Amino acid sequence: MDKIKELILQIEVLKTEQKFNSAIKIVESAITTYNWDYRLYEELADIYLYKWELEKWLKSVNFALSLNKKSATWNYLKWFILLSQDKVKEAIKYLETSNSLLANNSEVLRNLWWAYSMIWNSERGIAILKRALVIAPNDDLITEDLAMALIGVWEISEWNSLLKKIWKKIMA
């Protein structure tokens, strides 16, 4: 196992134990030697997210992305922070990048539907949500979201069939 993987395992244990300051010290020390490895910045960002230090989190994510623009995870997470700052259109670009890097991920697609709904592009959002449901047909959140999206555009027959599916699960 390489040295960075060993360090990441130590950091993961500390995060699980909620010893965030100790984890930060290990990451900062490792960065002085391995400043080229985006995984360390990802760990640092993850710790800052646990601590809800969003400015530091965003800086770490941005630096990790500058080292590895093809990180689907960090593009996905950057969309989240931009969304929380009401930068919806900018956030969508990162979510779309994540979707292109992590194709057919139902959770990314579900969030992409949500993002398009926020900019009043229901038709595109519903098409994406239908694709997510094909990928994950037993996902209750996707089923419920699609049902609500369909009622919003008066697709009553499709909405009814999804409600029946939800009702059957509840009654089972």
N, C-alpha and C positions, 0 to 999 in steps of 0.2 A: 504494500500500500504506500502511495506517495505521501510525502510530508503534509501537503495541504489537506488531503483527505483525512489524515489523522487529526489535524487541527480542527477541521470542520466537525468531526465526531465529538471532540472535546467541547466545542462551542455549542453543539446541539444538546449535549448533556446539561451544560450550564443554563441554556435557555429553558430546558424542561424543568430545571430546579429553580427557575426565575432568578438566577444569579447573573443579571444582565451586565452589571458593571464589570464583573470578572470576565465575562465573555467578550466585552468590548476591549478590555486590556489585551486579551489573547489576539483578537483580530488586529488591533492597532500594532502590536508587536510583529505579527506575521506580515502585515502590509509593508513594514520597513524592509523586509527581505524579498517578499513576493508581490511587489506593487503592480505587476502586470496581470495578476490572476483575478479575473472578474468575480470568481466565486467568493472571495474574501469580502468584496464590497457588497455582494448579495447578502452574505451573512450579517454584515454590519447594518445593512438596510433592514433586514428582518428583525434585528434586535431593536432598532429605533422604532419600527412599527409596533412591536410588543410594548415599548415604553410610550408609545403615542407621541413621539417627537418627530412630527411630520416634516418639518423643514430639513432636519438632518437625514431623515429617511429619503426624502426626495433627492438630496444631494448625492447620497450613496447610490440610489437607483440610477440617477443620471450618469454618474461615473461608471457604474457597472455597464450601462448601455453604451457608453463611449468605448469601452473595451470589447464589448460583444453585443453588437446591434441585433444579432439573431437570437437573443434570449426571449423566447415566447413568454416565459414567466414574468420577466421584468417589464416587457411591453404591456402585459396584462395588468400588472400592479401599477404601472405609471398611469394607465387610464383611470384607475380607481382614484388616485390622489388628485389628478386633474379634474375629475368629475366632482370631487369634494370641494374644489375651488371654483365651481361653476364654469369651467372651461370645457363645455360639453363637446363642441366641434373638434377642438384639439385632442381631447381625450379619445374620441372615436378613432382618430388616425392610429393611435397606439393599440387600441383594441383590434382594429382591422389588421394591423401588422401581426399581432399575436395570433389572430385567426389564420393568417396566411402561413405562419411558422408552425402552428399547432393545429393543422387542418382536422376538421371533424371532431372537435372537442365540444361536447354539448354545453358545458358550462360557459365557455367563451361565447358560443353562439347565443345562449340565453341572455347573456349580458349585452351582446351586440343588438339583440332585439330591443332590450330596455333602452339602450343608447339611442337607437333610431326613433323609438317612441318619444323620447325627450325632445327630439328636433322635429316632431310631427311628421315623420315618414313611416306611418303605420303599415303601408303596403309592403315596403321592403322589410320592415321588422317582422311582420307576420310570416313572410316567406322564409326568413331566416329561422324563426321559431318553429315552423313546420319541419324544416330540415333537422333542427335539434331534436325534435320529437321522433323523427325517423331513426336518428342515431341512438337515442336513449328512450325507447318507447315506454319504459316503466318509470320514468322520472316524474314524480308527482308535481314538482315545482314547474317543470316545463309544461306539463299537461294543464295545470291550473292557470299558468300565465297565458298559454295559448287560448284557453277558454275565455279569459277576461279580455284578451286582445280582440278576439272574434266578436264578442258581444259589443265591443266598442265600435266596430264597423258594420254591425247589424248582420253578421253571417250567422243567422239563427240556427239553421239546420246543422251546420258543423259544430256550433257551440253546444247544441243539444246532445250530439253524439259524445262530445268530450265530457259533458256533465254526467252522462250515463256511465262512462268509464270511471269517472271519479267516484260516483255513487256506489258502483259495484265494489270498488276497493274499500270504501268505508264500511259497507255492509258485510264484507267478507270476514 
